[in-house]
Amino acid sequence: EQLLGSTRPVTAVTLNGTAHPVKLKGKPKTTRSAARYTLAFDSLPGVEIDASLTVSGRATTFQVTAVRDTSAFRVGTIDI
């Protein structure tokens, strides 16, 4: 089976109502049915989001699995 969707990369994530440029930190860890990765923000040193995409049958699930913030920037809301 093949998972189809947007081929456009996510270039920004909105944290606390403000869009911030985002990049992958390292290579995603992939299996046959999942991809796990860490998002990092150059404009917010120390702030990182771990996320996963999993496929089971016809269901695709996106999940934020960890949020690391700093005393200078606390993550309250996330919009992808």
MODELLER restraints for C-alpha pairs under 7 A, 6 or more apart:
rsr = mdl.restraints
at = mdl.atoms
rsr.add(forms.Gaussian(group=physical.xy_distance, feature=features.Distance(at['CA:11:A'], at['CA:21:A']), mean=5.74, stdev=0.5))
rsr.add(forms.Gaussian(group=physical.xy_distance, feature=features.Distance(at['CA:11:A'], at['CA:22:A']), mean=5.58, stdev=0.5))
rsr.add(forms.Gaussian(group=physical.xy_distance, feature=features.Distance(at['CA:12:A'], at['CA:19:A']), mean=5.94, stdev=0.5))
rsr.add(forms.Gaussian(group=physical.xy_distance, feature=features.Distance(at['CA:12:A'], at['CA:20:A']), mean=5.21, stdev=0.5))
rsr.add(forms.Gaussian(group=physical.xy_distance, feature=features.Distance(at['CA:12:A'], at['CA:21:A']), mean=4.21, stdev=0.5))
rsr.add(forms.Gaussian(group=physical.xy_distance, feature=features.Distance(at['CA:12:A'], at['CA:22:A']), mean=5.00, stdev=0.5))
rsr.add(forms.Gaussian(group=physical.xy_distance, feature=features.Distance(at['CA:13:A'], at['CA:19:A']), mean=5.46, stdev=0.5))
rsr.add(forms.Gaussian(group=physical.xy_distance, feature=features.Distance(at['CA:13:A'], at['CA:20:A']), mean=5.48, stdev=0.5))
rsr.add(forms.Gaussian(group=physical.xy_distance, feature=features.Distance(at['CA:13:A'], at['CA:21:A']), mean=6.55, stdev=0.5))
rsr.add(forms.Gaussian(group=physical.xy_distance, feature=features.Distance(at['CA:13:A'], at['CA:22:A']), mean=6.36, stdev=0.5))
rsr.add(forms.Gaussian(group=physical.xy_distance, feature=features.Distance(at['CA:13:A'], at['CA:79:A']), mean=6.08, stdev=0.5))
rsr.add(forms.Gaussian(group=physical.xy_distance, feature=features.Distance(at['CA:13:A'], at['CA:80:A']), mean=5.13, stdev=0.5))
rsr.add(forms.Gaussian(group=physical.xy_distance, feature=features.Distance(at['CA:14:A'], at['CA:20:A']), mean=5.94, stdev=0.5))
rsr.add(forms.Gaussian(group=physical.xy_distance, feature=features.Distance(at['CA:14:A'], at['CA:78:A']), mean=5.76, stdev=0.5))
rsr.add(forms.Gaussian(group=physical.xy_distance, feature=features.Distance(at['CA:14:A'], at['CA:79:A']), mean=4.89, stdev=0.5))
rsr.add(forms.Gaussian(group=physical.xy_distance, feature=features.Distance(at['CA:14:A'], at['CA:80:A']), mean=6.36, stdev=0.5))
rsr.add(forms.Gaussian(group=physical.xy_distance, feature=features.Distance(at['CA:15:A'], at['CA:75:A']), mean=6.41, stdev=0.5))
rsr.add(forms.Gaussian(group=physical.xy_distance, feature=features.Distance(at['CA:15:A'], at['CA:77:A']), mean=5.56, stdev=0.5))
rsr.add(forms.Gaussian(group=physical.xy_distance, feature=features.Distance(at['CA:15:A'], at['CA:78:A']), mean=4.83, stdev=0.5))
rsr.add(forms.Gaussian(group=physical.xy_distance, feature=features.Distance(at['CA:15:A'], at['CA:79:A']), mean=6.51, stdev=0.5))
rsr.add(forms.Gaussian(group=physical.xy_distance, feature=features.Distance(at['CA:16:A'], at['CA:75:A']), mean=6.44, stdev=0.5))
rsr.add(forms.Gaussian(group=physical.xy_distance, feature=features.Distance(at['CA:16:A'], at['CA:76:A']), mean=5.64, stdev=0.5))
rsr.add(forms.Gaussian(group=physical.xy_distance, feature=features.Distance(at['CA:16:A'], at['CA:77:A']), mean=4.85, stdev=0.5))
rsr.add(forms.Gaussian(group=physical.xy_distance, feature=features.Distance(at['CA:16:A'], at['CA:78:A']), mean=6.58, stdev=0.5))
rsr.add(forms.Gaussian(group=physical.xy_distance, feature=features.Distance(at['CA:20:A'], at['CA:41:A']), mean=6.96, stdev=0.5))
rsr.add(forms.Gaussian(group=physical.xy_distance, feature=features.Distance(at['CA:21:A'], at['CA:41:A']), mean=6.29, stdev=0.5))
rsr.add(forms.Gaussian(group=physical.xy_distance, feature=features.Distance(at['CA:22:A'], at['CA:39:A']), mean=6.37, stdev=0.5))
rsr.add(forms.Gaussian(group=physical.xy_distance, feature=features.Distance(at['CA:22:A'], at['CA:40:A']), mean=5.76, stdev=0.5))
rsr.add(forms.Gaussian(group=physical.xy_distance, feature=features.Distance(at['CA:22:A'], at['CA:41:A']), mean=4.96, stdev=0.5))
rsr.add(forms.Gaussian(group=physical.xy_distance, feature=features.Distance(at['CA:23:A'], at['CA:39:A']), mean=5.66, stdev=0.5))
rsr.add(forms.Gaussian(group=physical.xy_distance, feature=features.Distance(at['CA:23:A'], at['CA:40:A']), mean=5.47, stdev=0.5))
rsr.add(forms.Gaussian(group=physical.xy_distance, feature=features.Distance(at['CA:23:A'], at['CA:41:A']), mean=6.48, stdev=0.5))
rsr.add(forms.Gaussian(group=physical.xy_distance, feature=features.Distance(at['CA:24:A'], at['CA:38:A']), mean=5.91, stdev=0.5))
rsr.add(forms.Gaussian(group=physical.xy_distance, feature=features.Distance(at['CA:24:A'], at['CA:39:A']), mean=4.80, stdev=0.5))
rsr.add(forms.Gaussian(group=physical.xy_distance, feature=features.Distance(at['CA:24:A'], at['CA:40:A']), mean=6.13, stdev=0.5))
rsr.add(forms.Gaussian(group=physical.xy_distance, feature=features.Distance(at['CA:25:A'], at['CA:38:A']), mean=5.40, stdev=0.5))
rsr.add(forms.Gaussian(group=physical.xy_distance, feature=features.Distance(at['CA:25:A'], at['CA:39:A']), mean=5.72, stdev=0.5))
rsr.add(forms.Gaussian(group=physical.xy_distance, feature=features.Distance(at['CA:25:A'], at['CA:40:A']), mean=5.85, stdev=0.5))
rsr.add(forms.Gaussian(group=physical.xy_distance, feature=features.Distance(at['CA:28:A'], at['CA:35:A']), mean=6.31, stdev=0.5))
rsr.add(forms.Gaussian(group=physical.xy_distance, feature=features.Distance(at['CA:28:A'], at['CA:36:A']), mean=5.55, stdev=0.5))
rsr.add(forms.Gaussian(group=physical.xy_distance, feature=features.Distance(at['CA:28:A'], at['CA:37:A']), mean=4.57, stdev=0.5))
rsr.add(forms.Gaussian(group=physical.xy_distance, feature=features.Distance(at['CA:29:A'], at['CA:35:A']), mean=5.65, stdev=0.5))
rsr.add(forms.Gaussian(group=physical.xy_distance, feature=features.Distance(at['CA:29:A'], at['CA:36:A']), mean=5.11, stdev=0.5))
rsr.add(forms.Gaussian(group=physical.xy_distance, feature=features.Distance(at['CA:29:A'], at['CA:37:A']), mean=6.33, stdev=0.5))
rsr.add(forms.Gaussian(group=physical.xy_distance, feature=features.Distance(at['CA:30:A'], at['CA:36:A']), mean=6.32, stdev=0.5))
rsr.add(forms.Gaussian(group=physical.xy_distance, feature=features.Distance(at['CA:33:A'], at['CA:54:A']), mean=5.67, stdev=0.5))
rsr.add(forms.Gaussian(group=physical.xy_distance, feature=features.Distance(at['CA:33:A'], at['CA:55:A']), mean=5.23, stdev=0.5))
rsr.add(forms.Gaussian(group=physical.xy_distance, feature=features.Distance(at['CA:34:A'], at['CA:52:A']), mean=6.95, stdev=0.5))
rsr.add(forms.Gaussian(group=physical.xy_distance, feature=features.Distance(at['CA:34:A'], at['CA:53:A']), mean=5.56, stdev=0.5))
rsr.add(forms.Gaussian(group=physical.xy_distance, feature=features.Distance(at['CA:34:A'], at['CA:54:A']), mean=4.25, stdev=0.5))
rsr.add(forms.Gaussian(group=physical.xy_distance, feature=features.Distance(at['CA:34:A'], at['CA:55:A']), mean=6.35, stdev=0.5))
rsr.add(forms.Gaussian(group=physical.xy_distance, feature=features.Distance(at['CA:35:A'], at['CA:52:A']), mean=5.52, stdev=0.5))
rsr.add(forms.Gaussian(group=physical.xy_distance, feature=features.Distance(at['CA:35:A'], at['CA:53:A']), mean=5.27, stdev=0.5))
rsr.add(forms.Gaussian(group=physical.xy_distance, feature=features.Distance(at['CA:35:A'], at['CA:54:A']), mean=6.52, stdev=0.5))
rsr.add(forms.Gaussian(group=physical.xy_distance, feature=features.Distance(at['CA:36:A'], at['CA:51:A']), mean=5.82, stdev=0.5))
rsr.add(forms.Gaussian(group=physical.xy_distance, feature=features.Distance(at['CA:36:A'], at['CA:52:A']), mean=4.31, stdev=0.5))
rsr.add(forms.Gaussian(group=physical.xy_distance, feature=features.Distance(at['CA:36:A'], at['CA:53:A']), mean=6.59, stdev=0.5))
rsr.add(forms.Gaussian(group=physical.xy_distance, feature=features.Distance(at['CA:37:A'], at['CA:50:A']), mean=5.79, stdev=0.5))
rsr.add(forms.Gaussian(group=physical.xy_distance, feature=features.Distance(at['CA:37:A'], at['CA:51:A']), mean=5.60, stdev=0.5))
rsr.add(forms.Gaussian(group=physical.xy_distance, feature=features.Distance(at['CA:37:A'], at['CA:52:A']), mean=6.35, stdev=0.5))
rsr.add(forms.Gaussian(group=physical.xy_distance, feature=features.Distance(at['CA:38:A'], at['CA:48:A']), mean=6.63, stdev=0.5))
rsr.add(forms.Gaussian(group=physical.xy_distance, feature=features.Distance(at['CA:38:A'], at['CA:49:A']), mean=5.57, stdev=0.5))
rsr.add(forms.Gaussian(group=physical.xy_distance, feature=features.Distance(at['CA:38:A'], at['CA:50:A']), mean=4.36, stdev=0.5))
rsr.add(forms.Gaussian(group=physical.xy_distance, feature=features.Distance(at['CA:38:A'], at['CA:51:A']), mean=6.28, stdev=0.5))
rsr.add(forms.Gaussian(group=physical.xy_distance, feature=features.Distance(at['CA:39:A'], at['CA:48:A']), mean=5.54, stdev=0.5))
rsr.add(forms.Gaussian(group=physical.xy_distance, feature=features.Distance(at['CA:39:A'], at['CA:49:A']), mean=5.08, stdev=0.5))
rsr.add(forms.Gaussian(group=physical.xy_distance, feature=features.Distance(at['CA:39:A'], at['CA:50:A']), mean=6.30, stdev=0.5))
rsr.add(forms.Gaussian(group=physical.xy_distance, feature=features.Distance(at['CA:40:A'], at['CA:47:A']), mean=6.37, stdev=0.5))
rsr.add(forms.Gaussian(group=physical.xy_distance, feature=features.Distance(at['CA:40:A'], at['CA:48:A']), mean=4.76, stdev=0.5))
rsr.add(forms.Gaussian(group=physical.xy_distance, feature=features.Distance(at['CA:40:A'], at['CA:49:A']), mean=6.74, stdev=0.5))
rsr.add(forms.Gaussian(group=physical.xy_distance, feature=features.Distance(at['CA:41:A'], at['CA:47:A']), mean=6.42, stdev=0.5))
rsr.add(forms.Gaussian(group=physical.xy_distance, feature=features.Distance(at['CA:41:A'], at['CA:48:A']), mean=6.90, stdev=0.5))
rsr.add(forms.Gaussian(group=physical.xy_distance, feature=features.Distance(at['CA:46:A'], at['CA:69:A']), mean=6.30, stdev=0.5))
rsr.add(forms.Gaussian(group=physical.xy_distance, feature=features.Distance(at['CA:46:A'], at['CA:70:A']), mean=6.25, stdev=0.5))
rsr.add(forms.Gaussian(group=physical.xy_distance, feature=features.Distance(at['CA:47:A'], at['CA:68:A']), mean=5.37, stdev=0.5))
rsr.add(forms.Gaussian(group=physical.xy_distance, feature=features.Distance(at['CA:47:A'], at['CA:69:A']), mean=4.48, stdev=0.5))
rsr.add(forms.Gaussian(group=physical.xy_distance, feature=features.Distance(at['CA:47:A'], at['CA:70:A']), mean=6.39, stdev=0.5))
rsr.add(forms.Gaussian(group=physical.xy_distance, feature=features.Distance(at['CA:48:A'], at['CA:67:A']), mean=5.99, stdev=0.5))
rsr.add(forms.Gaussian(group=physical.xy_distance, feature=features.Distance(at['CA:48:A'], at['CA:68:A']), mean=5.10, stdev=0.5))
rsr.add(forms.Gaussian(group=physical.xy_distance, feature=features.Distance(at['CA:48:A'], at['CA:69:A']), mean=6.66, stdev=0.5))
rsr.add(forms.Gaussian(group=physical.xy_distance, feature=features.Distance(at['CA:49:A'], at['CA:66:A']), mean=5.80, stdev=0.5))
rsr.add(forms.Gaussian(group=physical.xy_distance, feature=features.Distance(at['CA:49:A'], at['CA:67:A']), mean=4.67, stdev=0.5))
rsr.add(forms.Gaussian(group=physical.xy_distance, feature=features.Distance(at['CA:49:A'], at['CA:68:A']), mean=6.32, stdev=0.5))
rsr.add(forms.Gaussian(group=physical.xy_distance, feature=features.Distance(at['CA:50:A'], at['CA:64:A']), mean=5.91, stdev=0.5))
rsr.add(forms.Gaussian(group=physical.xy_distance, feature=features.Distance(at['CA:50:A'], at['CA:65:A']), mean=5.39, stdev=0.5))
rsr.add(forms.Gaussian(group=physical.xy_distance, feature=features.Distance(at['CA:50:A'], at['CA:66:A']), mean=4.94, stdev=0.5))
rsr.add(forms.Gaussian(group=physical.xy_distance, feature=features.Distance(at['CA:50:A'], at['CA:67:A']), mean=6.42, stdev=0.5))
rsr.add(forms.Gaussian(group=physical.xy_distance, feature=features.Distance(at['CA:51:A'], at['CA:63:A']), mean=5.54, stdev=0.5))
rsr.add(forms.Gaussian(group=physical.xy_distance, feature=features.Distance(at['CA:51:A'], at['CA:64:A']), mean=4.30, stdev=0.5))
rsr.add(forms.Gaussian(group=physical.xy_distance, feature=features.Distance(at['CA:51:A'], at['CA:65:A']), mean=5.27, stdev=0.5))
rsr.add(forms.Gaussian(group=physical.xy_distance, feature=features.Distance(at['CA:52:A'], at['CA:62:A']), mean=5.73, stdev=0.5))
rsr.add(forms.Gaussian(group=physical.xy_distance, feature=features.Distance(at['CA:52:A'], at['CA:63:A']), mean=5.31, stdev=0.5))
rsr.add(forms.Gaussian(group=physical.xy_distance, feature=features.Distance(at['CA:52:A'], at['CA:64:A']), mean=6.54, stdev=0.5))
rsr.add(forms.Gaussian(group=physical.xy_distance, feature=features.Distance(at['CA:53:A'], at['CA:60:A']), mean=6.89, stdev=0.5))
rsr.add(forms.Gaussian(group=physical.xy_distance, feature=features.Distance(at['CA:53:A'], at['CA:61:A']), mean=5.55, stdev=0.5))
rsr.add(forms.Gaussian(group=physical.xy_distance, feature=features.Distance(at['CA:53:A'], at['CA:62:A']), mean=4.61, stdev=0.5))
rsr.add(forms.Gaussian(group=physical.xy_distance, feature=features.Distance(at['CA:53:A'], at['CA:63:A']), mean=6.58, stdev=0.5))
rsr.add(forms.Gaussian(group=physical.xy_distance, feature=features.Distance(at['CA:54:A'], at['CA:60:A']), mean=5.64, stdev=0.5))
rsr.add(forms.Gaussian(group=physical.xy_distance, feature=features.Distance(at['CA:54:A'], at['CA:61:A']), mean=5.22, stdev=0.5))
rsr.add(forms.Gaussian(group=physical.xy_distance, feature=features.Distance(at['CA:54:A'], at['CA:62:A']), mean=6.70, stdev=0.5))
rsr.add(forms.Gaussian(group=physical.xy_distance, feature=features.Distance(at['CA:55:A'], at['CA:61:A']), mean=6.44, stdev=0.5))
rsr.add(forms.Gaussian(group=physical.xy_distance, feature=features.Distance(at['CA:69:A'], at['CA:75:A']), mean=6.12, stdev=0.5))
